[in-house]
Amino acid sequence: MYRLKSIALILLIIVTGLSELSFAQNKTYSAKEALVLFKEGNYAEAEKAYEYLLQRYDREIKYNYYYGICLIQNNNDIPQAVKRIKYAALKGVSRDAYYYLGRAYQLSYQFEEAIGQYNRFLKYASASDIRNEKAEKYKLESEMGLRQSAKVYNLEVYERDTVLKADFLSAYHPAADVGKVSLNSDFFESGVDPNGVLYLTERGDEVYFSKKDENSNGNLFKMEKLLDGWSESVALNGINSALDDCHPFVVIDGSTIYYSSNKEGGLGGYDLYKANYDAEQKTFINPVNLGIPFNSPKDDYLFVTDEFNELAWFASNRETNDSTLIVYTIKWNNSVVKNFVQDVNEVRQVASLPLSETAHLSTNKNKDKTKKETSKKDNQFLFVIADTLEYSHLDHFKSAEAKNKFKMAVELEARRDSLSSLMREKRKRYAQTNSDTERSMLVNDILSMEKKVYGLDEKIERTYYQSRVAEQDTIKELVAKGQYTSISQVRVERKVAKDLDKILIPDEYTFYTDEEFARQLKALEVMYQQLFDADQIQQLHHADSLYVWGNILNLESSKLLEEANNAPGETESVLTVIRSKDSVEEESVVQAQVFKAKELKLTALKLYHESLNKKILIYDERIKEILLSNTVDDLSQLEELQVQGKEYFKEAMDMIDPVNGFDEARYEKAGAIKRTGVGLHEQGLIQYAESRNVDGGEKPVKTTKVPKTYQELQGADVVKEEPAKVVEKAFKKPENQLVYKIQIGVFRNEPNDAAVAKIPPISKVEIPGKELTKYFAGNYASYAEAQNDVKRVHDAGFAGAFIVVFKDGKQINLTEELKK
């Protein structure tokens, strides 16, 4: 009886907790509530509040600003923080934005940009601003980071374990012969911080530890074992600083020590250092910062090496919050050396410490459907490239891009599984605790983890798809050149090719189409036949089929909901039986219909996204080919539509970034925005195809009216307009000559007068029907002459400025030939 009562109590706690979680996830916020949370320093809750508000008012300057600051404070999606705060700063929200933008740049390893923003903040900040001291400190750290980022280590990462900060030692597994790393409380009874970390040598005759001084800063000490006990503690001279030095580990030969310190001169937070022992002076000397990627602008702890197994471990909170850490297991031997880097993207990639290709790729419990179980011992994984081709090793990839995408997807799976495991542990603790305080803390942690975990599936699936497409494209290129060599051991039994017609709209569902949709398909088909090869047309047909079926399922979902609201009978519609009947017997018919309707709705959205993802890749690649192969015709309209379309698509992808968690309404809105982006590509390609068929001259160009807001997306229309006319006196050069200009941006309102005063004289071109105007700086006879003024324009506040070229008053493609 007691056991039954206990089980009932646990179930009650779980149900209550889930109810609280559901309530928290559906909570709404007002602008006033969000601001109160922000000012109180409750950044975790404020982040949710501003995320909710941005779903409705995405362009509100202050919402973007406060949301970006919350992301920084929570160490959550720093690239998104850069985007949000940069947008708010450009809109003039506050000069304080320079401080936070500097911090966001610093955390994303863009140290040069960070230094510039900190300088701007310090220039305008009042002497009493309490952030001055931090800005100076962060600036010095960024300068150190800039120097360190010239050369970095390319580490082979075997494991990434997300653990609670209090239990992070559980992820370290060095051999016994290395010595022992443990908490102070395992060795000392008193006198030191019980939660501090010490190192006991393999022979148990020396112990290294950290002891706090009167300012609560740690210094490193050593004690030796004597015949009748332990010696007095002796400070490790030469490496102790004025701040906190801790987490010692001594290599087995006793000549090298690794430790952590937050002293000045690091990249930020706690950094890992290495120092050598001088036998003559009997002290450690010349402590050296280990650099990137061992160190980051956040905290990096406890470096432990195992030379017997050529492994090492260290911990960091660069990707987590204050309560959790990631412990990285890396390869550690003489092959680990520094290498020069080319750009900041490489630094960010290295610092993110992705799983290496030598990691065991088939250990994840939750497998993507593209990777199947195998009994072959030598297979690392099974990844389907095509119906007749599967890969089982990384060296099977022909495309470096495809290999990198695959490794990224594997890393995302590992991150998802690690977070899922930790989340399950927290849920278990939630069910067992009777403390309201602990339950409240666990709820916040679980919600934060859910936000990251539940969105990762979409990103994993998308990344695997991108890998597959990149590999297929490379194989096609090699086949065309006669350079492709098949890998016989990874080929699989040929499957019967699918008849494409069978997955298009069946006759019984033709009533779901209308004349407008049929006209659109007809126009697309004409364009497909003119611009794409047979294989690409088949892929586009498949994408169109997915989109149509998405419409069908969406309508069926609406039908089921309507029937549920009207107390439907026992009959089910044709498409309802697509889903298996796995609902619980005691569910009512209405509940079952609502459940199935929601399931169909989500499936429809996934089909929309899959269709649009396929088409954007094919369209974008084709437009690139057209622009590169045609240097004579004016294709600026096609290029502009491509750029606008990609901007919409990027905005949609940012909306559904997995770190934001999965939200069906946002997912649906992102699909509409993607549709607009793809539509712009289609409009440009249709116009280009039509212009190729015009005899005796170029056909008048049609342009797409681009929606200005999300509310206009559903009503976005296509209008015929004349090409944009250049405003009078915009060009001072004679006709038949090339004129180079610096495009400073496209604005709805006039650019800032103070900024314009710092750059060469401006001219402008109105974009009819869009209430937008392109602004340009200067008139130059050559590309090199214009290039000399680009930095000046950037420094004036137009960071996205770039060089364009005009001929006879019309903007044309800036080809490599025109740059000479």
LINWO-V665648 format. One record per pair of residues at least 12 apart in sequence whose ideal C-beta (glycine too) atoms are under 7 Angstrom apart, sorted by sequence separation. I is the first residue (numbers start at 1). J is the second residue. D is the distance in whole Angstrom. If there is no record, write none. Layout:
BEGIN
i: {I/I}
j: {J/J}
d: {D/D}
END
This chain:
BEGIN
i: {34/37/85/89/102/105/169/183/184/208/209/221/222/247/260/261/275/302/315/371/380/430/528/583/626/627/705/764/50/54/68/122/169/187/196/221/246/247/274/301/302/370/379/380/429/705/762/763/790/805/121/183/184/196/208/221/222/245/246/258/259/273/274/300/301/313/314/370/380/559/655/656/687/704/705/762/34/85/86/102/221/273/301/313/623/655/687/762/33/34/50/51/68/85/101/102/181/182/206/207/219/220/245/258/273/274/300/313/426/430/560/777/787/50/67/68/118/192/244/273/299/556/579/760/761/786/181/206/243/244/256/257/271/272/298/299/311/312/362/652/702/703/759/760/34/85/98/102/192/193/205/220/243/298/361/362/426/427/556/570/623/702/29/46/47/50/64/65/68/118/179/180/187/205/220/239/241/243/256/294/296/298/312/361/426/576/579/783/118/179/204/219/255/310/311/568/652/683/31/82/98/99/179/211/241/255/272/296/310/553/620/651/652/701/29/47/64/65/81/82/98/179/254/266/272/310/383/423/521/552/567/748/28/29/46/47/64/115/118/178/271/680/748/751/177/184/220/328/568/648/649/652/78/82/95/217/218/219/423/564/620/746/747/43/47/61/115/217/218/257/305/422/423/38/65/72/114/115/218/220/267/269/272/648/649/746/747/47/78/79/95/266/267/268/269/270/271/564/648/760/43/44/61/78/267/268/269/270/419/423/563/564/745/43/62/69/72/111/270/272/646/676/743/744/61/65/68/72/99/106/645/648/731/744/419/420/560/561/564/616/645/730/743/744/759/111/112/419/730/742/759/72/103/106/111/210/645/683/730/741/742/783/68/99/102/106/109/210/239/560/561/644/645/727/741/742/783/238/357/416/560/676/727/741/759/111/210/500/727/741/758/209/220/512/641/642/726/727/109/208/260/416/512/557/560/641/673/676/739/740/260/415/500/504/669/672/724/725/755/208/260/272/500/503/641/642/672/724/740/755/505/509/512/557/641/724/740/755/412/416/556/557/724/742/238/239/258/368/740/741/752/237/238/638/722/733/740/238/412/413/553/554/557/637/721/732/742/236/239/412/721/731/742/197/199/201/361/364/744/196/197/199/202/357/364/553/554/637/638/719/199/366/409/412/553/742/355/365/249/354/364/745/247/249/251/354/409/550/553/744/247/249/252/292/296/355/408/409/745/355/293/354/550/744/292/293/405/409/549/550/623/743/292/355/619/742/743/293/547/405/406/546/547/550/616/620/623/742/743/405/602/605/609/612/616/619/623/626/644/605/608/612/615/619/641/740/741/546/547/637/705/706/402/405/546/609/616/705/740/741/605/612/619/637/738/739/181/402/543/401/402/738/399/543/399/402/543/736/398/735/178/397/399/539/540/731/398/398/540/731/539/398/738/536/385/726/385/386/385/532/396/531/368/370/396/368/392/391/390/389/389/390/388/388/197/388/387/148/144/144/145/323/144/181/141/141/141/178/174/175/177/172/174/175/175/153/155/152/152/153/152/153/172/148/149/148/168/465/469/462/145/531/172/141/171/168/162/165/524/527/531/164/165/168/527/530/164/165/163/162/163/527/530/523/526/162/163/161/160/161/160/159/157/158/158/157/158/156/639/155/156/636/634/636/636/634/635/155/631/153/631/153/154/152/627/631/151/152/151/151/152/107/150/151/106/150/149/160/152/160/154/157/157/149/152/155/157/458/157/459/156/458/158/156/157/456/455/455/458/455/452/455/452/454/455/454/451/450/75/110/109/109/109/108/109/75/75/74/160/160/162/161/162/160/162/44/44/17/17/14/13/24/10/21/20/24/21/21/80/80/77/77/76/51/55/58}
j: {46/49/97/101/114/117/181/195/196/220/221/233/234/259/272/273/287/314/327/383/392/442/540/595/638/639/717/776/63/67/81/135/182/200/209/234/259/260/287/314/315/383/392/393/442/718/775/776/803/818/135/197/198/210/222/235/236/259/260/272/273/287/288/314/315/327/328/384/394/573/669/670/701/718/719/776/49/100/101/117/236/288/316/328/638/670/702/777/49/50/66/67/84/101/117/118/197/198/222/223/235/236/261/274/289/290/316/329/442/446/576/793/803/67/84/85/135/209/261/290/316/573/596/777/778/803/199/224/261/262/274/275/289/290/316/317/329/330/380/670/720/721/777/778/53/104/117/121/211/212/224/239/262/317/380/381/445/446/575/589/642/721/49/66/67/70/84/85/88/138/199/200/207/225/240/259/261/263/276/314/316/318/332/381/446/596/599/803/139/200/225/240/276/331/332/589/673/704/53/104/120/121/201/233/263/277/294/318/332/575/642/673/674/723/52/70/87/88/104/105/121/202/277/289/295/333/406/446/544/575/590/771/52/53/70/71/88/139/142/202/295/704/772/775/202/209/245/353/593/673/674/677/104/108/121/243/244/245/449/590/646/772/773/70/74/88/142/244/245/284/332/449/450/66/93/100/142/143/246/248/295/297/300/676/677/774/775/76/107/108/124/295/296/297/298/299/300/593/677/789/73/74/91/108/297/298/299/300/449/453/593/594/775/74/93/100/103/142/301/303/677/707/774/775/93/97/100/104/131/138/677/680/763/776/452/453/593/594/597/649/678/763/776/777/792/145/146/453/764/776/793/107/138/141/146/245/680/718/765/776/777/818/104/135/138/142/145/246/275/596/597/680/681/763/777/778/819/275/394/453/597/713/764/778/796/149/248/538/765/779/796/248/259/551/680/681/765/766/149/248/300/456/552/597/600/681/713/716/779/780/301/456/541/545/710/713/765/766/796/250/302/314/542/545/683/684/714/766/782/797/548/552/555/600/684/767/783/798/456/460/600/601/768/786/283/284/303/413/785/786/797/283/284/684/768/779/786/285/459/460/600/601/604/684/768/779/789/284/287/460/769/779/790/246/248/250/410/413/793/246/247/249/252/407/414/603/604/687/688/769/250/417/460/463/604/793/407/417/302/407/417/798/301/303/305/408/463/604/607/798/302/304/307/347/351/410/463/464/800/411/350/411/607/801/350/351/463/467/607/608/681/801/351/414/678/801/802/353/607/466/467/607/608/611/677/681/684/803/804/467/664/667/671/674/678/681/685/688/706/668/671/675/678/682/704/803/804/610/611/701/769/770/467/470/611/674/681/770/805/806/671/678/685/703/805/806/249/470/611/470/471/807/470/614/471/474/615/808/471/808/252/471/474/614/615/806/474/475/618/809/618/478/818/618/468/809/471/472/472/622/487/622/460/464/490/464/490/490/490/490/491/492/491/492/302/494/495/267/265/266/267/445/267/304/266/267/268/306/304/306/308/304/306/308/309/291/293/291/292/293/293/294/313/291/292/292/315/613/617/613/297/685/327/297/327/325/320/323/682/685/689/323/324/327/686/689/324/325/324/324/325/689/692/686/689/326/327/326/326/327/328/329/328/329/330/330/331/330/813/330/331/811/810/812/813/812/813/336/813/336/815/338/339/338/813/817/338/339/339/340/341/297/340/341/297/341/341/353/347/355/350/353/354/347/350/353/355/656/356/658/356/658/359/358/359/658/658/659/662/660/658/661/659/661/662/662/661/661/298/344/344/347/348/348/351/320/321/321/414/415/418/418/419/418/422/444/448/430/431/431/431/443/431/443/443/447/446/447/654/657/657/659/659/660/666/710}
d: {6/6/6/6/5/6/6/6/4/7/6/4/5/6/6/6/4/6/5/6/6/5/6/6/7/6/6/7/5/6/4/6/7/7/7/6/7/4/7/7/6/6/4/6/6/7/6/5/7/6/5/6/5/5/5/6/6/6/5/6/6/5/5/6/4/6/6/5/7/6/7/5/6/6/5/6/4/5/6/3/7/6/7/7/6/4/6/5/6/5/5/7/4/5/5/4/6/6/6/5/6/4/5/5/6/6/5/6/5/7/7/5/7/4/5/4/5/6/7/7/7/6/6/5/7/5/6/6/7/5/6/5/6/5/7/5/6/5/6/4/5/5/5/4/6/6/5/6/5/6/6/6/5/5/5/5/6/6/4/7/5/7/4/7/7/6/4/6/7/6/6/4/7/4/6/7/6/5/6/6/6/4/4/5/5/6/6/6/4/6/7/4/6/6/6/7/4/5/6/5/4/4/5/7/4/5/5/4/6/7/7/6/4/5/5/4/5/4/4/6/4/4/7/6/6/4/7/6/7/7/7/6/6/6/5/7/5/6/7/6/4/6/6/6/5/6/5/5/6/5/6/7/6/6/7/5/5/6/4/5/7/5/6/5/6/5/5/5/6/6/5/7/7/5/5/6/4/6/5/5/5/7/5/5/4/5/6/7/5/6/5/7/6/4/5/4/6/4/3/6/4/6/5/5/6/7/4/6/5/6/6/5/6/5/6/5/6/4/6/5/7/6/6/5/5/6/7/6/5/6/4/7/7/7/6/6/5/7/7/6/7/4/5/5/6/4/6/5/6/6/5/7/6/7/4/6/3/6/7/4/4/7/7/6/7/5/7/4/5/6/5/5/5/7/7/6/5/7/5/6/4/6/5/6/5/6/7/6/6/6/4/7/6/6/5/6/5/6/7/4/7/4/6/5/7/7/6/6/6/4/5/7/6/5/7/5/6/7/5/6/7/6/7/5/6/6/7/6/6/4/5/6/6/4/4/5/6/7/6/7/6/4/6/6/4/5/4/7/7/7/7/5/5/4/7/6/4/5/6/6/5/6/6/7/5/5/6/6/5/5/5/7/6/7/5/7/5/5/6/7/5/5/6/6/6/6/4/7/5/6/6/6/5/6/4/5/7/6/7/6/5/6/5/6/6/7/4/4/7/4/4/5/7/6/6/6/5/5/6/4/5/5/4/5/7/4/6/6/6/5/7/6/6/6/7/5/6/6/7/5/4/5/6/7/7/7/7/6/5/4/7/6/6/4/6/4/7/7/6/6/4/6/5/7/6/6/6/5/4/5/5/6/5/6/4/7/7/7/5/7/6/5/6/7/6/5/7/4/5/5/4/6/5/4/5/7/5/6/6/5/6/6/4/6/7/7/5/6/6/6/6/6/7/6/6/5/5/7/7/7/5/6/6/6/6/6/6/5/5/7/6/5/6/6/6/5/5/6/6/7/5/6/6/6/7/6/4/5/6/5/6/6/4/5/6/7/6/7/4/6/6/7/5/5/6/5/5/7/6/7/7/6/7/7/4/5/7/6/7/5/6/7/6/6/5/5/6/5/7/6/6/5/7/6/7/5/6/7/6/5/6/4/6/5/7/5/7/6/6/5/4/5/6/6/6/5/6/7/7/6/5/6/6/6/6/7/4/7/6/6/6/5/7/7/5/7/7/7/6/6/6/5/7/5/5/7/5/6/5/4/4/6/5/5/7/5/3/7/7/6/7/5/6/6/5/5/3/7/7/5/6/5/5/6/6/7/6/6/6/7/4/6/6/7/5/6/7/5/7/5/5/7/5/7/6/6/7/6/7/7/7/4/7/7/6/7}
END
